[in-house]
Amino acid sequence: MYQTKRHTLHSRARRAMPASDVSGTFEGFDMGTIHLDRSMRITYANASAAAVLQAPLRSLKGRPLRDIIAAPLLDRLSEGLVRAAETHSSVRLEARLPSSGRRWISFHCLSTKKGFTLVLKGITGEKRAEEELRAPGSDYRAIFDAANDAIFIHDIRTGAILDVNRKMTERYGYTAEEARRLTVGDLSSGVPPYTQEEALEKIREVLSDGELLFEWHSKDKSGNLFWEEINLKKALINGELRIVAVARDITERKRIQEALEESRRSLSTLMSNLPGMAYRCRNDAHWTMEFVSDGCTELTGCLPDDLVENRILSYASLIHPDDRRRVWDSIQKALDERSPFRMEYRIRTADEQEKWVWEQGRGIFSRKGDLVALEGFITDITERKQMEERLLESERRLKLAQQSGHVGIFDWDMKAGRHNWTDEMKEVYRLPPDFDGSFENWKKIVHPDDLARVFRNVEHAAREHRREVEGDYRIVYPDGSVRWYMDRGVIFYDESGNPAHIIGTTVDITDRKKAEEDLRRANEELDLKVKKRARSLAETVDKLKEQKNILQTILDSIPVMLIFLDAEGKISLINKEMERRSGWSLEEARTMDLIAAGFPDESVRNDVLASIREGRPGWRVHEAMSRSGEISPGLWTNVRLADGSVIGIGIDISERRKMERDLQRLVTAIEQAGDGVVLLNPDWVIEYVNPAFEQISGYGRGELIGRAIDSADESFLCAAGCENFKRVPMEGKTWNSRQRRQKKSGEIVEMDLTVSPVHDDKGRIVNFVSVVRDVTRETALNQQIAQSQKLEAIGTLAGGIAHDLKNIFTPIVLNTEIALMDIDTDHPAYPLLEEIQEAARLGSDLTKQIVTFSRRSLKEKAPLPITPIIEESLSFLRSTLPSTITIHSRLRAGRAHVLADPTQIKQVMINLGNNAGHAMREQGGELYIELTREILGAKTASEISPDLSPGHYVRIVVRDTGEGMDEKTMQRIFDPFFTTKAKSEGTGMGLSVVHGIVRDHRGAITVRSTPGKGSSFTVFLPRLKSPGGRRRLTSDSPRRG
């Protein structure tokens, strides 16, 4: 099976993306990297890969992969490499290492032009955490929050976020509570396929497949985008099936992959364009090639695969027979001297063509000095100059690609005396952009004491024919300041072996030099201090003995629990506070397992012991049991000393816990209070408002917090009372007031306002607190009750007066009629008697109206349909009102019945109609009369009138477009004898009579009016559910309340 997959990989790898086999590219990675050729033989492995596989690095190179990894893992890797070659993408696998069975490794399979690349990483710790999370009875929350990856718990049906761990909140910037209100779409880039819909589809796939691994483009609270690798799987948590998403930040890995791909593309392009053949071979008689570049074909006429591992022929067979010995001797001599080798010789190509080539190479030695391989470059020297220039450019590009962006690059043409800089070089040297970076100008700014040394260093390297050279020197600036710099360069030699170019980098090492100088001075000062310290050591020992008792007294006096444990974990000392809290003495603690007694719960005890052994920094909360069985929380930390001993430091936080609970209850009470609460700082800037205040004012917290109360006219708290607010700190007492304020919506509300100062323990004012209560409805009800009581009192008074007036007017009317019958019409007293008679009749009529208002007429009421009564009233009004007034009616009560006196209902309609006609007498207008059914709830009924019962009603609306009334007039509109008409136009009893009739029918009447826009009167009368189901009632029947 392995052989079949190897051939498949071999064929598909030819179509894969190009890649380099240069080992140095991966040495800086913290993940293991292995390069494979098409025969699945390891051509390169870094130290991290050897560590992950737990194999010596030297044992990996050159060996087939099947010797390192056994089946069935080898088969899975082969399948992954096939998919990587087919899809031109990375394929990830997770598996246990067969050799150990307990170690997990993550493999990323990549296809390259020359073969394949495996990126390895040990994930045993992560897998163990996942297994513990699935294990029943595990400490789910501790593992959950300790994970290095962000973890989400999702509902399997809706995908809703049910829980997140601490790592998620740190990475995304949301609190756990905020995260539970979000969707996956809120945490995604939103660019397809990274959307809410795609996330739900992934969850559905997991439900069917069991586990899913994919990459996701995520977004944090600040809008920053980053890449994550999501491991999605099902898990049983607390008896419920959930979806667990483990999100690992792979932004850096993506960046490395992109950089790797770019490096591969650049290096592939470079190698393809080199006019010759780069190689890596063994030092044997055949010069067995391990790697050759694509230039091999043009140079030798052979394919690279023909030479690698001598598959078709060896490179030694291509060397001219007359030159083979010289080539061997030159290379062996260079290897003995550990120096590069350069030579010219002839080769015979595959088509029997003879070429002269120039070869440069060197031996690659291990750290132990063993020869590993030969690496070099072979080129056709018939176009030497052109090839040299192209090679120089290729090496420069390769060097630039491997340097950081903050390093200056220089090119010193030693033959021409030219000194070329990159733009970054001037920034490194801290020179102005217009500085002429010529060689002569550079020599002028180098410190004179260093310039000669720099040149001697270069000459010495050239004499030894070294490849690299480095040195440090100082640059002197016009202001006299000096900075240190380090140059590292590569020397390029011409065909005669003379140095021609140096290309290198420059870095600022001023800080390092300063640190070295500081370290030297510090060492000198330390030596002096050590000597001085040694002299005073004896004195110190004496003082320590003296201070031991003082320290013991301090330890026993401080309100902190202390436990001292030796390197073996045995208790050597506890202080008095620890004795008092635990209930055990020092002598008892030394002979018992105090940790086991104080922490009987095994899981808690193990955590405590682990933190003691490891000397973990940071504070942790543990609940300990005293000798008496009392459980008390404590805040504990551990300090590990140099000798391995540990000091445990504990603070009892029982009181703090109680204060926190009390504070939380106070916060909850304020948040849920029905009254508005506002907290202001001493400068009257709002720091907090509760939800009740937001509802009362109509302003949200975001509109209020941070604003001064007098910063804007529209502020709910900004009114005439602000000056009264500011008297609070001067008087030092609470200020109360009832005020009218305007909400954000424009509505005017009545509110009770209290402002109190808040003092700290020194008596200074640190805040002000204001409590606001909306009393609009309460005020309106009080006004209605007062008005009702006033009319009731006036009615009682008017009823008594009317009774007396009736007794007065009755004999006047009777006697006047008798007198008129006894005298002739031409009698001088006749007109006077007629006038007396008319006045008496008018007084009698007024008395009847007063009686009606006071509800003292015992008229019988009966169930009757309301619509015909209204229609009769409309007919009467149409005949009496002027033609300039248009009457509109909308009667929609159907067959509704009321318990009423029809004459009184008609009087209500006629009085309201006449009142509307008077309001439109000059300009004319529109009179609207509506009749509908209504069902009033308790709240609505009480808002209309305090003594109106909830239930079924008919509603009569009489609305005009006349002059309207102001607020002051509306307050008195139902008062007896109050009128806005001229003396001769009315008595002021019309609306009073209407009010009395309506109340007598257990109803209510309201009025709304705007000056210049007209008035609207609304009458509510109780509606009978069944026309025949009620007996006849008189006007003295009881009302609600």
Secondary structure by P-SEA (a helix, b strand, c coil): caaaaaaaaaaaaaacbbbbccccccccccbbbbbbccccccccccaaaaaaaccccccccccccccccccaaaaaaaaaaaaaaaacbbbbbbbcccccccbbbbbbbbbccccbbbbbbbaaaaaaaaaaaaccccaaaaaaaaccbbbbbbcccccccccccaaaaaaacccaaaaaaccccccccccccccaaaaaaaaaaaaacccccccccccccccccbbbbbbbbbbbcccbbbbbbbbbbaaaaaaaaaaaaaaaaaaaaaaaaccbbbbccccccccccccccccccccccccccccccccccccccccccccaaaaaaaaaaaaaacbbbbbcccccccccbbbbbbbbbbbbbcccccccccccccccccaaaaaaaaaaaaaaaaaaaaccccbbbbbbcccccbbbbcccccccccccccccccaaaaaaacccccaaaaaaaaaaaaaaccccccccccccccccbbbbbbbbbbbbbcccccccbbbbccccaaaaaaaaaaaaaaaaaaaaaaaaaaaaaaaaaaaaaaaaaaaaaaaacccbbbbbbccccccccccaaaaaaacccaaaaaacaaaaaacccaaaaaaaaaaaaacccbbbbbbbbcccbbbbbbbbbbbbccccbbbbbbbbaaaaaaaaaaaaaaaaaaaaccbbbbbbccccccccccaaaaaaacccccccccccccccccccccccaaaaaaacccccbbbbbbbbbbccccbbbbbbbbbbbbbcccccccbbbbbbbbaaaaaaaaaaaaaaaaaaaaaaaaaaaaaaaaaaaaaaaaaaaaaaaaccccccaaaaaaaaaaaaaaaaaaaaaaaaaacccccccccccaaaaaaaaaaaaaacccccbbbbbbbccccccccccaaaaaaaaaaaaaaaaaaaccbbbbbbbbbbbbbbcaaaaaaacccccccbbbbbbbbbcccccccccccccccccccccccccccccaaaaaaaaaaaacbbbbbbbccccbbbbbbbbbbbccccccccccccccccc
